Amino acid sequence: MRNKKRYVVEMSMYVYADNDYMARYEIHKLADKINKEYPSTNTSVDNVVEQPFASFISRRLNNISVTSKNLNEEGY
């Protein structure tokens, strides 16, 4: 990796969940899967916004931390 250039990549995706907690759980579960497959990526969750389908109204989640369910499953 010494001669390779490093790039920062920002990605967007839709995650469907019943509530904020479960959305956070699914998001962190996806980030963990990426980190396990590609350890050097250091994937992190930086922003989560609720965006109802076909709506211009959005709501940014103030708490995007890892859930206790993630902690129990992954052993952080």
PDB file of N, H, CA, C and O in Angstrom:
ATOM      1  N   MET A   1       0.819  -1.196   0.000  1.00  0.00           N
ATOM      2  CA  MET A   1       0.000   0.000   0.000  1.00  0.00           C
ATOM      3  C   MET A   1       0.859   1.256   0.000  1.00  0.00           C
ATOM      4  O   MET A   1       0.339   2.370  -0.047  1.00  0.00           O
ATOM      5  N   ARG A   2       2.105   1.084   0.050  1.00  0.00           N
ATOM      6  H   ARG A   2       2.527   0.179   0.088  1.00  0.00           H
ATOM      7  CA  ARG A   2       3.009   2.221   0.123  1.00  0.00           C
ATOM      8  C   ARG A   2       2.910   3.148  -1.094  1.00  0.00           C
ATOM      9  O   ARG A   2       2.974   4.369  -0.952  1.00  0.00           O
ATOM     10  N   ASN A   3       2.757   2.573  -2.273  1.00  0.00           N
ATOM     11  H   ASN A   3       2.705   1.581  -2.389  1.00  0.00           H
ATOM     12  CA  ASN A   3       2.726   3.374  -3.496  1.00  0.00           C
ATOM     13  C   ASN A   3       1.322   3.731  -3.948  1.00  0.00           C
ATOM     14  O   ASN A   3       1.158   4.403  -4.967  1.00  0.00           O
ATOM     15  N   LYS A   4       0.319   3.303  -3.223  1.00  0.00           N
ATOM     16  H   LYS A   4       0.452   2.758  -2.396  1.00  0.00           H
ATOM     17  CA  LYS A   4      -1.054   3.581  -3.616  1.00  0.00           C
ATOM     18  C   LYS A   4      -1.532   4.897  -3.021  1.00  0.00           C
ATOM     19  O   LYS A   4      -1.148   5.275  -1.914  1.00  0.00           O
ATOM     20  N   LYS A   5      -2.381   5.588  -3.782  1.00  0.00           N
ATOM     21  H   LYS A   5      -2.693   5.281  -4.681  1.00  0.00           H
ATOM     22  CA  LYS A   5      -2.995   6.819  -3.303  1.00  0.00           C
ATOM     23  C   LYS A   5      -4.197   6.475  -2.442  1.00  0.00           C
ATOM     24  O   LYS A   5      -4.853   5.456  -2.657  1.00  0.00           O
ATOM     25  N   ARG A   6      -4.482   7.324  -1.472  1.00  0.00           N
ATOM     26  H   ARG A   6      -3.949   8.152  -1.298  1.00  0.00           H
ATOM     27  CA  ARG A   6      -5.621   7.117  -0.584  1.00  0.00           C
ATOM     28  C   ARG A   6      -6.736   8.077  -0.974  1.00  0.00           C
ATOM     29  O   ARG A   6      -6.486   9.252  -1.246  1.00  0.00           O
ATOM     30  N   TYR A   7      -7.973   7.573  -1.000  1.00  0.00           N
ATOM     31  H   TYR A   7      -8.176   6.619  -0.779  1.00  0.00           H
ATOM     32  CA  TYR A   7      -9.137   8.370  -1.364  1.00  0.00           C
ATOM     33  C   TYR A   7     -10.183   8.288  -0.256  1.00  0.00           C
ATOM     34  O   TYR A   7     -10.331   7.254   0.395  1.00  0.00           O
ATOM     35  N   VAL A   8     -10.896   9.373  -0.053  1.00  0.00           N
ATOM     36  H   VAL A   8     -10.776  10.213  -0.583  1.00  0.00           H
ATOM     37  CA  VAL A   8     -12.025   9.402   0.865  1.00  0.00           C
ATOM     38  C   VAL A   8     -13.284   9.277   0.011  1.00  0.00           C
ATOM     39  O   VAL A   8     -13.450  10.011  -0.963  1.00  0.00           O
ATOM     40  N   VAL A   9     -14.164   8.357   0.370  1.00  0.00           N
ATOM     41  H   VAL A   9     -14.029   7.761   1.161  1.00  0.00           H
ATOM     42  CA  VAL A   9     -15.380   8.098  -0.396  1.00  0.00           C
ATOM     43  C   VAL A   9     -16.589   8.350   0.494  1.00  0.00           C
ATOM     44  O   VAL A   9     -16.660   7.844   1.614  1.00  0.00           O
ATOM     45  N   GLU A  10     -17.526   9.125  -0.003  1.00  0.00           N
ATOM     46  H   GLU A  10     -17.468   9.536  -0.913  1.00  0.00           H
ATOM     47  CA  GLU A  10     -18.790   9.335   0.700  1.00  0.00           C
ATOM     48  C   GLU A  10     -19.874   8.592  -0.064  1.00  0.00           C
ATOM     49  O   GLU A  10     -20.026   8.758  -1.274  1.00  0.00           O
ATOM     50  N   MET A  11     -20.627   7.768   0.664  1.00  0.00           N
ATOM     51  H   MET A  11     -20.504   7.633   1.647  1.00  0.00           H
ATOM     52  CA  MET A  11     -21.672   6.962   0.043  1.00  0.00           C
ATOM     53  C   MET A  11     -23.025   7.308   0.659  1.00  0.00           C
ATOM     54  O   MET A  11     -23.106   7.732   1.812  1.00  0.00           O
ATOM     55  N   SER A  12     -24.077   7.122  -0.121  1.00  0.00           N
ATOM     56  H   SER A  12     -24.012   6.778  -1.057  1.00  0.00           H
ATOM     57  CA  SER A  12     -25.442   7.270   0.382  1.00  0.00           C
ATOM     58  C   SER A  12     -26.184   5.972   0.139  1.00  0.00           C
ATOM     59  O   SER A  12     -25.953   5.294  -0.862  1.00  0.00           O
ATOM     60  N   MET A  13     -27.073   5.628   1.052  1.00  0.00           N
ATOM     61  H   MET A  13     -27.260   6.179   1.865  1.00  0.00           H
ATOM     62  CA  MET A  13     -27.890   4.433   0.882  1.00  0.00           C
ATOM     63  C   MET A  13     -29.178   4.616   1.666  1.00  0.00           C
ATOM     64  O   MET A  13     -29.259   5.430   2.585  1.00  0.00           O
ATOM     65  N   TYR A  14     -30.177   3.841   1.282  1.00  0.00           N
ATOM     66  H   TYR A  14     -30.111   3.180   0.535  1.00  0.00           H
ATOM     67  CA  TYR A  14     -31.442   3.840   2.007  1.00  0.00           C
ATOM     68  C   TYR A  14     -31.483   2.616   2.908  1.00  0.00           C
ATOM     69  O   TYR A  14     -31.166   1.506   2.480  1.00  0.00           O
ATOM     70  N   VAL A  15     -31.875   2.828   4.156  1.00  0.00           N
ATOM     71  H   VAL A  15     -32.132   3.730   4.503  1.00  0.00           H
ATOM     72  CA  VAL A  15     -32.061   1.757   5.112  1.00  0.00           C
ATOM     73  C   VAL A  15     -33.489   1.884   5.628  1.00  0.00           C
ATOM     74  O   VAL A  15     -33.904   2.963   6.050  1.00  0.00           O
ATOM     75  N   TYR A  16     -34.229   0.801   5.597  1.00  0.00           N
ATOM     76  H   TYR A  16     -33.891  -0.075   5.254  1.00  0.00           H
ATOM     77  CA  TYR A  16     -35.610   0.816   6.063  1.00  0.00           C
ATOM     78  C   TYR A  16     -35.680   0.175   7.433  1.00  0.00           C
ATOM     79  O   TYR A  16     -35.139  -0.910   7.648  1.00  0.00           O
ATOM     80  N   ALA A  17     -36.357   0.857   8.375  1.00  0.00           N
ATOM     81  H   ALA A  17     -36.796   1.739   8.200  1.00  0.00           H
ATOM     82  CA  ALA A  17     -36.465   0.350   9.740  1.00  0.00           C
ATOM     83  C   ALA A  17     -37.746   0.879  10.373  1.00  0.00           C
ATOM     84  O   ALA A  17     -38.326   1.855   9.899  1.00  0.00           O
ATOM     85  N   ASP A  18     -38.181   0.226  11.447  1.00  0.00           N
ATOM     86  H   ASP A  18     -37.709  -0.567  11.832  1.00  0.00           H
ATOM     87  CA  ASP A  18     -39.408   0.626  12.138  1.00  0.00           C
ATOM     88  C   ASP A  18     -39.245   1.884  12.978  1.00  0.00           C
ATOM     89  O   ASP A  18     -40.214   2.606  13.217  1.00  0.00           O
ATOM     90  N   ASN A  19     -38.005   2.150  13.431  1.00  0.00           N
ATOM     91  H   ASN A  19     -37.219   1.563  13.237  1.00  0.00           H
ATOM     92  CA  ASN A  19     -37.780   3.309  14.291  1.00  0.00           C
ATOM     93  C   ASN A  19     -36.306   3.715  14.227  1.00  0.00           C
ATOM     94  O   ASN A  19     -35.498   3.046  13.583  1.00  0.00           O
ATOM     95  N   ASP A  20     -35.966   4.810  14.896  1.00  0.00           N
ATOM     96  H   ASP A  20     -36.623   5.354  15.419  1.00  0.00           H
ATOM     97  CA  ASP A  20     -34.592   5.340  14.867  1.00  0.00           C
ATOM     98  C   ASP A  20     -33.586   4.317  15.399  1.00  0.00           C
ATOM     99  O   ASP A  20     -32.509   4.134  14.830  1.00  0.00           O
ATOM    100  N   TYR A  21     -33.951   3.657  16.494  1.00  0.00           N
ATOM    101  H   TYR A  21     -34.826   3.805  16.956  1.00  0.00           H
ATOM    102  CA  TYR A  21     -33.039   2.688  17.112  1.00  0.00           C
ATOM    103  C   TYR A  21     -32.684   1.579  16.134  1.00  0.00           C
ATOM    104  O   TYR A  21     -31.511   1.242  15.967  1.00  0.00           O
ATOM    105  N   MET A  22     -33.700   1.010  15.487  1.00  0.00           N
ATOM    106  H   MET A  22     -34.653   1.284  15.623  1.00  0.00           H
ATOM    107  CA  MET A  22     -33.449  -0.089  14.553  1.00  0.00           C
ATOM    108  C   MET A  22     -32.723   0.403  13.301  1.00  0.00           C
ATOM    109  O   MET A  22     -31.952  -0.350  12.707  1.00  0.00           O
ATOM    110  N   ALA A  23     -32.951   1.635  12.894  1.00  0.00           N
ATOM    111  H   ALA A  23     -33.578   2.247  13.377  1.00  0.00           H
ATOM    112  CA  ALA A  23     -32.197   2.198  11.766  1.00  0.00           C
ATOM    113  C   ALA A  23     -30.716   2.282  12.139  1.00  0.00           C
ATOM    114  O   ALA A  23     -29.854   1.891  11.353  1.00  0.00           O
ATOM    115  N   ARG A  24     -30.423   2.791  13.338  1.00  0.00           N
ATOM    116  H   ARG A  24     -31.123   3.108  13.977  1.00  0.00           H
ATOM    117  CA  ARG A  24     -29.035   2.864  13.805  1.00  0.00           C
ATOM    118  C   ARG A  24     -28.415   1.477  13.880  1.00  0.00           C
ATOM    119  O   ARG A  24     -27.260   1.285  13.502  1.00  0.00           O
ATOM    120  N   TYR A  25     -29.186   0.510  14.370  1.00  0.00           N
ATOM    121  H   TYR A  25     -30.125   0.666  14.677  1.00  0.00           H
ATOM    122  CA  TYR A  25     -28.695  -0.859  14.464  1.00  0.00           C
ATOM    123  C   TYR A  25     -28.302  -1.384  13.081  1.00  0.00           C
ATOM    124  O   TYR A  25     -27.202  -1.910  12.906  1.00  0.00           O
ATOM    125  N   GLU A  26     -29.193  -1.244  12.105  1.00  0.00           N
ATOM    126  H   GLU A  26     -30.086  -0.818  12.248  1.00  0.00           H
ATOM    127  CA  GLU A  26     -28.921  -1.748  10.752  1.00  0.00           C
ATOM    128  C   GLU A  26     -27.740  -1.026  10.105  1.00  0.00           C
ATOM    129  O   GLU A  26     -26.918  -1.650   9.435  1.00  0.00           O
ATOM    130  N   ILE A  27     -27.660   0.269  10.305  1.00  0.00           N
ATOM    131  H   ILE A  27     -28.328   0.776  10.850  1.00  0.00           H
ATOM    132  CA  ILE A  27     -26.578   1.060   9.718  1.00  0.00           C
ATOM    133  C   ILE A  27     -25.219   0.603  10.258  1.00  0.00           C
ATOM    134  O   ILE A  27     -24.276   0.396   9.495  1.00  0.00           O
ATOM    135  N   HIS A  28     -25.135   0.451  11.569  1.00  0.00           N
ATOM    136  H   HIS A  28     -25.901   0.619  12.188  1.00  0.00           H
ATOM    137  CA  HIS A  28     -23.867   0.029  12.162  1.00  0.00           C
ATOM    138  C   HIS A  28     -23.535  -1.416  11.816  1.00  0.00           C
ATOM    139  O   HIS A  28     -22.363  -1.776  11.706  1.00  0.00           O
ATOM    140  N   LYS A  29     -24.565  -2.246  11.642  1.00  0.00           N
ATOM    141  H   LYS A  29     -25.517  -1.954  11.732  1.00  0.00           H
ATOM    142  CA  LYS A  29     -24.335  -3.627  11.222  1.00  0.00           C
ATOM    143  C   LYS A  29     -23.720  -3.652   9.813  1.00  0.00           C
ATOM    144  O   LYS A  29     -22.807  -4.434   9.544  1.00  0.00           O
ATOM    145  N   LEU A  30     -24.224  -2.796   8.921  1.00  0.00           N
ATOM    146  H   LEU A  30     -24.966  -2.161   9.139  1.00  0.00           H
ATOM    147  CA  LEU A  30     -23.649  -2.695   7.575  1.00  0.00           C
ATOM    148  C   LEU A  30     -22.204  -2.196   7.620  1.00  0.00           C
ATOM    149  O   LEU A  30     -21.337  -2.732   6.930  1.00  0.00           O
ATOM    150  N   ALA A  31     -21.954  -1.181   8.426  1.00  0.00           N
ATOM    151  H   ALA A  31     -22.659  -0.746   8.987  1.00  0.00           H
ATOM    152  CA  ALA A  31     -20.593  -0.646   8.544  1.00  0.00           C
ATOM    153  C   ALA A  31     -19.640  -1.717   9.077  1.00  0.00           C
ATOM    154  O   ALA A  31     -18.499  -1.816   8.624  1.00  0.00           O
ATOM    155  N   ASP A  32     -20.104  -2.512  10.033  1.00  0.00           N
ATOM    156  H   ASP A  32     -21.031  -2.431  10.401  1.00  0.00           H
ATOM    157  CA  ASP A  32     -19.275  -3.593  10.577  1.00  0.00           C
ATOM    158  C   ASP A  32     -18.948  -4.635   9.517  1.00  0.00           C
ATOM    159  O   ASP A  32     -17.823  -5.132   9.457  1.00  0.00           O
ATOM    160  N   LYS A  33     -19.931  -4.969   8.679  1.00  0.00           N
ATOM    161  H   LYS A  33     -20.845  -4.565   8.728  1.00  0.00           H
ATOM    162  CA  LYS A  33     -19.695  -5.944   7.610  1.00  0.00           C
ATOM    163  C   LYS A  33     -18.638  -5.440   6.630  1.00  0.00           C
ATOM    164  O   LYS A  33     -17.771  -6.198   6.194  1.00  0.00           O
ATOM    165  N   ILE A  34     -18.717  -4.162   6.291  1.00  0.00           N
ATOM    166  H   ILE A  34     -19.421  -3.546   6.645  1.00  0.00           H
ATOM    167  CA  ILE A  34     -17.720  -3.587   5.380  1.00  0.00           C
ATOM    168  C   ILE A  34     -16.342  -3.624   6.029  1.00  0.00           C
ATOM    169  O   ILE A  34     -15.363  -4.001   5.385  1.00  0.00           O
ATOM    170  N   ASN A  35     -16.260  -3.234   7.302  1.00  0.00           N
ATOM    171  H   ASN A  35     -17.055  -2.928   7.825  1.00  0.00           H
ATOM    172  CA  ASN A  35     -14.971  -3.228   8.002  1.00  0.00           C
ATOM    173  C   ASN A  35     -14.369  -4.619   8.135  1.00  0.00           C
ATOM    174  O   ASN A  35     -13.148  -4.775   8.092  1.00  0.00           O
ATOM    175  N   LYS A  36     -15.225  -5.639   8.297  1.00  0.00           N
ATOM    176  H   LYS A  36     -16.216  -5.512   8.332  1.00  0.00           H
ATOM    177  CA  LYS A  36     -14.705  -7.003   8.399  1.00  0.00           C
ATOM    178  C   LYS A  36     -14.179  -7.489   7.056  1.00  0.00           C
ATOM    179  O   LYS A  36     -13.158  -8.174   6.995  1.00  0.00           O
ATOM    180  N   GLU A  37     -14.872  -7.138   5.989  1.00  0.00           N
ATOM    181  H   GLU A  37     -15.702  -6.582   6.039  1.00  0.00           H
ATOM    182  CA  GLU A  37     -14.452  -7.562   4.646  1.00  0.00           C
ATOM    183  C   GLU A  37     -13.236  -6.775   4.154  1.00  0.00           C
ATOM    184  O   GLU A  37     -12.351  -7.325   3.498  1.00  0.00           O
ATOM    185  N   TYR A  38     -13.207  -5.484   4.480  1.00  0.00           N
ATOM    186  H   TYR A  38     -13.926  -5.038   5.013  1.00  0.00           H
ATOM    187  CA  TYR A  38     -12.123  -4.594   4.041  1.00  0.00           C
ATOM    188  C   TYR A  38     -11.612  -3.807   5.249  1.00  0.00           C
ATOM    189  O   TYR A  38     -11.998  -2.652   5.429  1.00  0.00           O
ATOM    190  N   PRO A  39     -10.764  -4.398   6.071  1.00  0.00           N
ATOM    191  CA  PRO A  39     -10.339  -3.783   7.333  1.00  0.00           C
ATOM    192  C   PRO A  39      -9.681  -2.403   7.201  1.00  0.00           C
ATOM    193  O   PRO A  39      -9.776  -1.587   8.118  1.00  0.00           O
ATOM    194  N   SER A  40      -9.035  -2.141   6.105  1.00  0.00           N
ATOM    195  H   SER A  40      -8.957  -2.804   5.360  1.00  0.00           H
ATOM    196  CA  SER A  40      -8.333  -0.857   5.976  1.00  0.00           C
ATOM    197  C   SER A  40      -9.275   0.298   5.618  1.00  0.00           C
ATOM    198  O   SER A  40      -8.825   1.439   5.519  1.00  0.00           O
ATOM    199  N   THR A  41     -10.576   0.028   5.422  1.00  0.00           N
ATOM    200  H   THR A  41     -10.942  -0.899   5.502  1.00  0.00           H
ATOM    201  CA  THR A  41     -11.494   1.100   5.035  1.00  0.00           C
ATOM    202  C   THR A  41     -11.870   2.030   6.179  1.00  0.00           C
ATOM    203  O   THR A  41     -12.194   3.195   5.950  1.00  0.00           O
ATOM    204  N   ASN A  42     -11.830   1.525   7.408  1.00  0.00           N
ATOM    205  H   ASN A  42     -11.567   0.579   7.594  1.00  0.00           H
ATOM    206  CA  ASN A  42     -12.235   2.334   8.568  1.00  0.00           C
ATOM    207  C   ASN A  42     -13.596   2.987   8.356  1.00  0.00           C
ATOM    208  O   ASN A  42     -13.760   4.184   8.592  1.00  0.00           O
ATOM    209  N   THR A  43     -14.563   2.204   7.914  1.00  0.00           N
ATOM    210  H   THR A  43     -14.430   1.231   7.722  1.00  0.00           H
ATOM    211  CA  THR A  43     -15.916   2.702   7.642  1.00  0.00           C
ATOM    212  C   THR A  43     -16.539   3.252   8.915  1.00  0.00           C
ATOM    213  O   THR A  43     -16.436   2.638   9.977  1.00  0.00           O
ATOM    214  N   SER A  44     -17.185   4.407   8.812  1.00  0.00           N
ATOM    215  H   SER A  44     -17.268   4.906   7.949  1.00  0.00           H
ATOM    216  CA  SER A  44     -17.856   5.004   9.961  1.00  0.00           C
ATOM    217  C   SER A  44     -19.200   5.578   9.534  1.00  0.00           C
ATOM    218  O   SER A  44     -19.406   5.907   8.365  1.00  0.00           O
ATOM    219  N   VAL A  45     -20.101   5.692  10.483  1.00  0.00           N
ATOM    220  H   VAL A  45     -19.934   5.425  11.432  1.00  0.00           H
ATOM    221  CA  VAL A  45     -21.399   6.315  10.249  1.00  0.00           C
ATOM    222  C   VAL A  45     -21.279   7.768  10.673  1.00  0.00           C
ATOM    223  O   VAL A  45     -21.066   8.066  11.849  1.00  0.00           O
ATOM    224  N   ASP A  46     -21.416   8.673   9.710  1.00  0.00           N
ATOM    225  H   ASP A  46     -21.588   8.431   8.755  1.00  0.00           H
ATOM    226  CA  ASP A  46     -21.204  10.095   9.982  1.00  0.00           C
ATOM    227  C   ASP A  46     -22.485  10.914  10.052  1.00  0.00           C
ATOM    228  O   ASP A  46     -22.508  11.978  10.672  1.00  0.00           O
ATOM    229  N   ASN A  47     -23.554  10.428   9.421  1.00  0.00           N
ATOM    230  H   ASN A  47     -23.536   9.565   8.918  1.00  0.00           H
ATOM    231  CA  ASN A  47     -24.773  11.210   9.351  1.00  0.00           C
ATOM    232  C   ASN A  47     -25.930  10.273   9.034  1.00  0.00           C
ATOM    233  O   ASN A  47     -25.788   9.371   8.209  1.00  0.00           O
ATOM    234  N   VAL A  48     -27.076  10.479   9.682  1.00  0.00           N
ATOM    235  H   VAL A  48     -27.192  11.213  10.352  1.00  0.00           H
ATOM    236  CA  VAL A  48     -28.278   9.703   9.392  1.00  0.00           C
ATOM    237  C   VAL A  48     -29.453  10.676   9.332  1.00  0.00           C
ATOM    238  O   VAL A  48     -29.659  11.483  10.238  1.00  0.00           O
ATOM    239  N   VAL A  49     -30.211  10.581   8.254  1.00  0.00           N
ATOM    240  H   VAL A  49     -30.043   9.925   7.518  1.00  0.00           H
ATOM    241  CA  VAL A  49     -31.360  11.465   8.051  1.00  0.00           C
ATOM    242  C   VAL A  49     -32.572  10.619   7.722  1.00  0.00           C
ATOM    243  O   VAL A  49     -32.513   9.764   6.839  1.00  0.00           O
ATOM    244  N   GLU A  50     -33.678  10.851   8.430  1.00  0.00           N
ATOM    245  H   GLU A  50     -33.726  11.545   9.147  1.00  0.00           H
ATOM    246  CA  GLU A  50     -34.937  10.197   8.076  1.00  0.00           C
ATOM    247  C   GLU A  50     -35.526  10.956   6.894  1.00  0.00           C
ATOM    248  O   GLU A  50     -35.695  12.173   6.963  1.00  0.00           O
ATOM    249  N   GLN A  51     -35.837  10.255   5.820  1.00  0.00           N
ATOM    250  H   GLN A  51     -35.699   9.266   5.765  1.00  0.00           H
ATOM    251  CA  GLN A  51     -36.353  10.869   4.600  1.00  0.00           C
ATOM    252  C   GLN A  51     -37.535  10.040   4.101  1.00  0.00           C
ATOM    253  O   GLN A  51     -37.339   9.069   3.370  1.00  0.00           O
ATOM    254  N   PRO A  52     -38.763  10.408   4.486  1.00  0.00           N
ATOM    255  CA  PRO A  52     -39.918   9.657   4.009  1.00  0.00           C
ATOM    256  C   PRO A  52     -39.980   9.643   2.481  1.00  0.00           C
ATOM    257  O   PRO A  52     -39.589  10.609   1.826  1.00  0.00           O
ATOM    258  N   PHE A  53     -40.469   8.548   1.931  1.00  0.00           N
ATOM    259  H   PHE A  53     -40.786   7.764   2.464  1.00  0.00           H
ATOM    260  CA  PHE A  53     -40.561   8.399   0.483  1.00  0.00           C
ATOM    261  C   PHE A  53     -41.431   9.506  -0.108  1.00  0.00           C
ATOM    262  O   PHE A  53     -42.497   9.820   0.420  1.00  0.00           O
ATOM    263  N   ALA A  54     -40.967  10.086  -1.200  1.00  0.00           N
ATOM    264  H   ALA A  54     -40.101   9.831  -1.630  1.00  0.00           H
ATOM    265  CA  ALA A  54     -41.693  11.121  -1.955  1.00  0.00           C
ATOM    266  C   ALA A  54     -42.005  12.356  -1.116  1.00  0.00           C
ATOM    267  O   ALA A  54     -43.042  12.991  -1.304  1.00  0.00           O
ATOM    268  N   SER A  55     -41.120  12.691  -0.203  1.00  0.00           N
ATOM    269  H   SER A  55     -40.277  12.175  -0.050  1.00  0.00           H
ATOM    270  CA  SER A  55     -41.327  13.849   0.664  1.00  0.00           C
ATOM    271  C   SER A  55     -40.100  14.751   0.639  1.00  0.00           C
ATOM    272  O   SER A  55     -38.967  14.286   0.513  1.00  0.00           O
ATOM    273  N   PHE A  56     -40.350  16.042   0.761  1.00  0.00           N
ATOM    274  H   PHE A  56     -41.271  16.419   0.863  1.00  0.00           H
ATOM    275  CA  PHE A  56     -39.244  16.993   0.856  1.00  0.00           C
ATOM    276  C   PHE A  56     -38.850  17.241   2.305  1.00  0.00           C
ATOM    277  O   PHE A  56     -37.878  17.944   2.579  1.00  0.00           O
ATOM    278  N   ILE A  57     -39.599  16.668   3.222  1.00  0.00           N
ATOM    279  H   ILE A  57     -40.390  16.096   2.999  1.00  0.00           H
ATOM    280  CA  ILE A  57     -39.334  16.839   4.650  1.00  0.00           C
ATOM    281  C   ILE A  57     -38.328  15.783   5.102  1.00  0.00           C
ATOM    282  O   ILE A  57     -38.466  14.601   4.786  1.00  0.00           O
ATOM    283  N   SER A  58     -37.319  16.226   5.842  1.00  0.00           N
ATOM    284  H   SER A  58     -37.207  17.186   6.098  1.00  0.00           H
ATOM    285  CA  SER A  58     -36.336  15.287   6.377  1.00  0.00           C
ATOM    286  C   SER A  58     -36.029  15.654   7.825  1.00  0.00           C
ATOM    287  O   SER A  58     -36.288  16.771   8.273  1.00  0.00           O
ATOM    288  N   ARG A  59     -35.471  14.683   8.543  1.00  0.00           N
ATOM    289  H   ARG A  59     -35.261  13.776   8.180  1.00  0.00           H
ATOM    290  CA  ARG A  59     -35.121  14.895   9.948  1.00  0.00           C
ATOM    291  C   ARG A  59     -33.785  14.220  10.228  1.00  0.00           C
ATOM    292  O   ARG A  59     -33.641  13.008  10.064  1.00  0.00           O
ATOM    293  N   ARG A  60     -32.818  15.015  10.652  1.00  0.00           N
ATOM    294  H   ARG A  60     -32.935  15.999  10.785  1.00  0.00           H
ATOM    295  CA  ARG A  60     -31.505  14.485  10.994  1.00  0.00           C
ATOM    296  C   ARG A  60     -31.542  13.870  12.392  1.00  0.00           C
ATOM    297  O   ARG A  60     -32.063  14.482  13.324  1.00  0.00           O
ATOM    298  N   LEU A  61     -30.999  12.678  12.538  1.00  0.00           N
ATOM    299  H   LEU A  61     -30.576  12.181  11.780  1.00  0.00           H
ATOM    300  CA  LEU A  61     -30.933  12.037  13.842  1.00  0.00           C
ATOM    301  C   LEU A  61     -29.789  12.646  14.648  1.00  0.00           C
ATOM    302  O   LEU A  61     -28.656  12.724  14.173  1.00  0.00           O
ATOM    303  N   ASN A  62     -30.092  13.071  15.855  1.00  0.00           N
ATOM    304  H   ASN A  62     -31.012  13.007  16.241  1.00  0.00           H
ATOM    305  CA  ASN A  62     -29.066  13.629  16.730  1.00  0.00           C
ATOM    306  C   ASN A  62     -28.164  12.543  17.298  1.00  0.00           C
ATOM    307  O   ASN A  62     -26.971  12.763  17.508  1.00  0.00           O
ATOM    308  N   ASN A  63     -28.735  11.381  17.544  1.00  0.00           N
ATOM    309  H   ASN A  63     -29.704  11.202  17.373  1.00  0.00           H
ATOM    310  CA  ASN A  63     -27.982  10.269  18.115  1.00  0.00           C
ATOM    311  C   ASN A  63     -27.764   9.216  17.029  1.00  0.00           C
ATOM    312  O   ASN A  63     -28.715   8.556  16.609  1.00  0.00           O
ATOM    313  N   ILE A  64     -26.536   9.056  16.577  1.00  0.00           N
ATOM    314  H   ILE A  64     -25.764   9.592  16.919  1.00  0.00           H
ATOM    315  CA  ILE A  64     -26.223   8.031  15.572  1.00  0.00           C
ATOM    316  C   ILE A  64     -25.214   7.026  16.127  1.00  0.00           C
ATOM    317  O   ILE A  64     -24.508   6.358  15.372  1.00  0.00           O
ATOM    318  N   SER A  65     -25.158   6.930  17.449  1.00  0.00           N
ATOM    319  H   SER A  65     -25.732   7.472  18.062  1.00  0.00           H
ATOM    320  CA  SER A  65     -24.186   6.053  18.102  1.00  0.00           C
ATOM    321  C   SER A  65     -24.532   4.582  17.886  1.00  0.00           C
ATOM    322  O   SER A  65     -25.641   4.245  17.469  1.00  0.00           O
ATOM    323  N   VAL A  66     -23.578   3.725  18.172  1.00  0.00           N
ATOM    324  H   VAL A  66     -22.678   3.998  18.510  1.00  0.00           H
ATOM    325  CA  VAL A  66     -23.760   2.280  18.105  1.00  0.00           C
ATOM    326  C   VAL A  66     -24.803   1.884  19.146  1.00  0.00           C
ATOM    327  O   VAL A  66     -24.776   2.385  20.270  1.00  0.00           O
ATOM    328  N   THR A  67     -25.720   0.990  18.782  1.00  0.00           N
ATOM    329  H   THR A  67     -25.742   0.582  17.868  1.00  0.00           H
ATOM    330  CA  THR A  67     -26.778   0.576  19.713  1.00  0.00           C
ATOM    331  C   THR A  67     -26.277  -0.509  20.657  1.00  0.00           C
ATOM    332  O   THR A  67     -25.274  -1.171  20.389  1.00  0.00           O
ATOM    333  N   SER A  68     -26.993  -0.679  21.770  1.00  0.00           N
ATOM    334  H   SER A  68     -27.807  -0.141  21.988  1.00  0.00           H
ATOM    335  CA  SER A  68     -26.624  -1.739  22.717  1.00  0.00           C
ATOM    336  C   SER A  68     -26.800  -3.112  22.074  1.00  0.00           C
ATOM    337  O   SER A  68     -26.099  -4.060  22.430  1.00  0.00           O
ATOM    338  N   LYS A  69     -27.733  -3.221  21.128  1.00  0.00           N
ATOM    339  H   LYS A  69     -28.302  -2.452  20.839  1.00  0.00           H
ATOM    340  CA  LYS A  69     -27.922  -4.479  20.410  1.00  0.00           C
ATOM    341  C   LYS A  69     -26.679  -4.809  19.577  1.00  0.00           C
ATOM    342  O   LYS A  69     -26.261  -5.965  19.520  1.00  0.00           O
ATOM    343  N   ASN A  70     -26.084  -3.790  18.927  1.00  0.00           N
ATOM    344  H   ASN A  70     -26.424  -2.850  18.973  1.00  0.00           H
ATOM    345  CA  ASN A  70     -24.833  -3.998  18.192  1.00  0.00           C
ATOM    346  C   ASN A  70     -23.730  -4.431  19.149  1.00  0.00           C
ATOM    347  O   ASN A  70     -22.974  -5.356  18.855  1.00  0.00           O
ATOM    348  N   LEU A  71     -23.643  -3.763  20.286  1.00  0.00           N
ATOM    349  H   LEU A  71     -24.258  -3.011  20.524  1.00  0.00           H
ATOM    350  CA  LEU A  71     -22.587  -4.057  21.256  1.00  0.00           C
ATOM    351  C   LEU A  71     -22.667  -5.504  21.744  1.00  0.00           C
ATOM    352  O   LEU A  71     -21.644  -6.173  21.892  1.00  0.00           O
ATOM    353  N   ASN A  72     -23.870  -5.976  21.989  1.00  0.00           N
ATOM    354  H   ASN A  72     -24.701  -5.433  21.868  1.00  0.00           H
ATOM    355  CA  ASN A  72     -24.065  -7.343  22.476  1.00  0.00           C
ATOM    356  C   ASN A  72     -23.709  -8.364  21.404  1.00  0.00           C
ATOM    357  O   ASN A  72     -23.142  -9.413  21.710  1.00  0.00           O
ATOM    358  N   GLU A  73     -24.036  -8.067  20.154  1.00  0.00           N
ATOM    359  H   GLU A  73     -24.497  -7.214  19.905  1.00  0.00           H
ATOM    360  CA  GLU A  73     -23.781  -9.004  19.064  1.00  0.00           C
ATOM    361  C   GLU A  73     -22.327  -9.030  18.621  1.00  0.00           C
ATOM    362  O   GLU A  73     -21.771 -10.099  18.369  1.00  0.00           O
ATOM    363  N   GLU A  74     -21.710  -7.860  18.526  1.00  0.00           N
ATOM    364  H   GLU A  74     -22.162  -6.992  18.731  1.00  0.00           H
ATOM    365  CA  GLU A  74     -20.393  -7.758  17.950  1.00  0.00           C
ATOM    366  C   GLU A  74     -19.276  -7.748  18.989  1.00  0.00           C
ATOM    367  O   GLU A  74     -18.112  -7.956  18.644  1.00  0.00           O
ATOM    368  N   GLY A  75     -19.610  -7.511  20.240  1.00  0.00           N
ATOM    369  H   GLY A  75     -20.555  -7.342  20.519  1.00  0.00           H
ATOM    370  CA  GLY A  75     -18.597  -7.503  21.284  1.00  0.00           C
ATOM    371  C   GLY A  75     -17.606  -6.360  21.149  1.00  0.00           C
ATOM    372  O   GLY A  75     -16.396  -6.565  21.240  1.00  0.00           O
ATOM    373  N   TYR A  76     -18.114  -5.165  20.933  1.00  0.00           N
ATOM    374  H   TYR A  76     -19.097  -4.998  20.859  1.00  0.00           H
ATOM    375  CA  TYR A  76     -17.264  -3.976  20.776  1.00  0.00           C
ATOM    376  C   TYR A  76     -16.328  -3.833  21.947  1.00  0.00           C
ATOM    377  O   TYR A  76     -15.536  -2.891  21.993  1.00  0.00           O
TER     378      TYR A  76
END
